[in-house]
Amino acid sequence: MIMKAILIIFSLFIFGISYAQGNSPACSGDYSGPCFAVREYPDGDKYVGEFINGKKDGQGTYTFADGRKYVGQWKDGKNDGQGTFTHASGDKYVGQFKDSQYSGMGTYTFADGDKYIGEFINGKQNGQGVLYNTNGAILQKGLWRDGVFVQAQTPPQSNLSPCNEYYYSGTCFQVREYDNGQYVGQLKDGLRNGQGAYTFASGNKYVGQFKDNKFTGQGTYTFADGRKYVGQWKDDKYDGWGTLYYANGAIYKAALWRDDNLVYSISPPVVSEEPVIPKPPEVPKPPVNNAQDIKRQKCIRLGLAPGSADFQQCMN
């Protein structure tokens, strides 16, 4: 089913599609909505997306004049739900937001190619996560607190417990290898359920919500050549509001989808307003090569608990 979805996405980009189309509801008056609009601001910022009760709410794209961009879900005017935030420096976060902060499961890719995949709380790495270098080798894997790698083994107080190697019950977190790729994220009763990231051997990647091993919920599917779909899924198919992008970031089609079929294309009017939009910060890259960190990892590998007297003696 996943391969079917991939082939459909590819055909949409290359050949286009010819489904019966209707006009999407355009905003007017007080933007009480739900409706769509394009808003261009005096400072050069631009928003394309949904409104409810006069606020950005639903799916939308906000492009900053300085080159930053957020593509994803909104709630009461804030980044909230699944989304992608690209910094002008080239850093990129793909995952969950809450109150315009990175919060939940996400992937933060640094401009030099290193990436962190795991949990975030209040804009920082918190919980279980893995830091990879540009070649895909693991630099740090384990528990993080406020952006700092603290322990290679997961203690009981972790937000998500690691999956047992042979028995998967309840909800847990795991890095799992498959013949055609790798999954990093939540499992429930042995199946991919919750937030996760699946990277295919081809270089294609899905980051978002899963249900019973299928793309279901909000998610981003990025092709190795840079093309992508950002929006809602159900059973590995487009289902809900979503946007297809060319590799250069230009929108190919923003629309409402049902069971992989296009229902409405978005052609909203252009209006202006003063922007009030939070701007998530860049995430500092965790140090991994300094002498103190190397010594810390050595003490952890010896089985010493951070904070204990033996651990302090080892660090000295």
N, C-alpha and C positions, 0 to 999 in steps of 0.2 A: 504493500500500500504506500509506503514511503517513497519507493522508486517511482510509482505512478504519479505521486504528487510532484516529484522532482521533474519528471518529463513534461507534465502539464505546465509547470512554471517556465521551463525552458521554451516551450512552444509559444507561450504568451509573449515572451520577450522578442523572439526571433520573427514570428509570423503575425502576431496580433490575433485578435479574436473578433467574432461577429455575432454577439448575442443581442437579444432584444434589450434596448436600453430605455431608461426613463430619466427624467430630470430630478436631480437630488434637491431636497428642500433648501432654499437659499434664505439666509438671515435677512430680517427686515425689522424696522421699528426698534424695540428694546432688546432684540436678540434673545427673547425668552426661550426659543427653541423647543426641542432640539433642532438645530439648523447648522448650515455651513457658511463660512465666509473667508475671504482673504483680507487680512488687515496689514497695511503697510504703515510704519511709524516714522515720525520726523527724524529719528536718529539712524534710520536705515534698517532697523529690525523688521522682520516680517513673520506673520503667523498665517498658516493655512490649516483650517480644521473646524472642529465642531464647537458649538456654544450651547449652554443651557443656563437660563436665568441670567443672561448677560455676561457669563464668565466662560472662559475656556474650559470645556468639559467634554470628554470623549477622546477621539483620536485626532491628533494634529501634529504639525511640524512648525517649530519656531526656529528661524534662522537669525542669528545675531549679526550685526554689521561687521564685527571684528572676526568673523569666520567660524564662530562656534555654532553648533546646531543641536537641537533636541527633536527627536522623532519618537512619538509614542503616545501614551495615555495621559489625560489630564483629569483633575478633579478640583472643582472650585478654584480654578485659575492656577493650580500648582501641578508640577510634574508628579503624577501619582499613578502607579501601576507599572506595566512593562514598557520600557523605552530604551532609546539609544542617545547618549550625549557625547558629541564629538567636540574636543577642545581644539583651539587654533594651533596648539603645539603639535597635534597629531595623536595625542592620547585619546582613547575612546572607552566608554563604559557602555555595556549592553546588559540590561537586567532590570531588576525591580527598583522602583522609587516610592518614597512616601514623604509627603510634604517637601518635595523638591530635593530630597536627600537620597543618596544611594542607600537602599535598605531592602534586604532580602538576598536572594541568590543573584549573582551577577558575574560578568567577566570584564576586567579592566585591563586593556591592552595599552602598554606604554609605547611611545613613539619609536623606540629602538627595537621593538618586537617582543620584549619580555611581556608576560601577562600573568595576572592573578585570576584564578577561577575559584569562587567560593562565596562565603556569606559576608554581607555588609550590614552594619547598623550605624545610623547617623553619619553616613558618608565615609566611614572607615572600615577596613577589614576587621570583622569581628565574627568569631566562630570558626568553623572548619573551612580550610582553603588550601590551595596549591599554587605556588609561584613557579612559573616555567621560564626558562631562558628562550631566546629567539629560535633555538634549534629544537625546542620541545622537551629538553631535559629538565627534570624536576630540581629546582633550587631549594625550596622549602615546602614541606607538606605537614600540616597539622593544625594546631590551635593558634588563633590570632586574637589579640585584644587591642582595640583602638589603633590599628595599623601596624602593630608590632607582633612579630612572630615570637610566641612565648613557649610553646612546647610541641615536641614531635609526636607525642602520644595524646590522645583525647581523654581528658579527665571527665568524671561523671557530670560536672556542672556545665558541660558544653551544650550549646543550643540544640545541636543535632548529634546523636551518638553515631559512631562508625558502624557500618554493617558487619555482622559476623561473617567470617570468611566462608562458612559452609551453610549457614542458615539465616535467611532474611525474613524477619518477622517485624511487624510494626513499621514505623517510619524511621529511616536512617539515611546516612550520607555515605557515598562511596565514589571512588574513581574506578570505573569498570571498563575493561578492554573487550572489544568485539573484533570479529574478522574484518569488518569494513570500517572500523573507527573506534572512537573512545567516548564514553559518557562520564560526565562529572556532575553529580547532583543527588537529588533525593530519590529514594526508593521506598516503596510501601509493599510489603508482602512479596518481595522479589521482583516487582515490576517498576518501571520508570513512572513515578507519580510525584507531582509537585514541580519545583523549579529545577532546571538542569540545563546542561549544554552538551550537545552531541556533535562531535567533529568527525566527519567522514574522511576516509583515506584519500578521497579525491580532492580534499581541501574545502569542500562545502561544509557549512556549519549551521546548526539550528540552536538558538538560545531562547529559552522561554519556558512555557508551562507544558507539562506532560500529564496524560491520564491513560493508565493501562498501556504503557509503551507507545502511545501515539501523541502526535502534536495536537494538543487541545488546550485552548485558552489563548493568551496573548503571547506572541513569539516573533522572532526575527530569523529568517532563513537567508544566509549570505552565501553566494556562489564564490568559487575560488577566483573568478575573474572580476569580482567586485559587485556584480548585480545582486539585488536583494529584494525580499518582500518583508514588510513590517506590518503586522496587523494581527487579526484574530484567526484562529484555526479551530477545526473540529474533525477528529478522526483523520488526521494527516491531510486535510483539505482546507482551502480558503473558506472561511465561514464567518461573516461579519465585516466590519470596516477594515480595510487594509490598503497599503500603497506599494506599488512595484517601482523600483528605482533602477536606472541605468548605472553602469560602473562609475560614471563621473558624478553621481549624486543627483542628477536630474530626474524628475518624476516622470515615469512612463505612464502610469495609470493609478489614480486614487479613486477607490470605488467601494461599493457595498457588494459583497460576494455571498453566495449561497451554494454550498456543495460544489465548490470550484467554478461555479458559473457567475458571470458578471451580472449584477442586477441594476445598479445605478452608478454612473460616472459622476464625479464631482466637478462642477463648473460654477464655483461660487463668485459673488460680486466682490469688488475691491472697495474697502472703506479704510478709514484711519482712526486711531485712538492713541492716547498716551500709554506706553507700555509699562506694566508693572509685573515683572517676571523674575523669579529667583534664578541665579546662575550657579550651579553646583561647582565646587572647587575641583582642581586637579588633585589626584591622590598621590602623595609622596611615595616614591619607590622605596621599598624596604631595603636596608643595607644587608648584604649577604657575604661580603668579602672582607670586612674589617676584622682585625685581630680579635677584638672582644667578642664578636659574633661567632667566629670560628671556635674560640675557647668555650663559649656557651653551648654550642652544638655538641662539642666533645663531651661536656659534662652531662648533657641530656642523654647522649648515647650510652654513657656509663650507668644510666638508670637513676641518676640523682634528681630529686624533685626540686624545681626552682623555688628559692626561698628558704630551703632547709640549710642547716649548719654545714652539712657535708657539701652541698652545692656551693655555698659561699667559699668554703675552703678550696674547693676545686677551681673556682674562678680566680682565687688569689694565687 
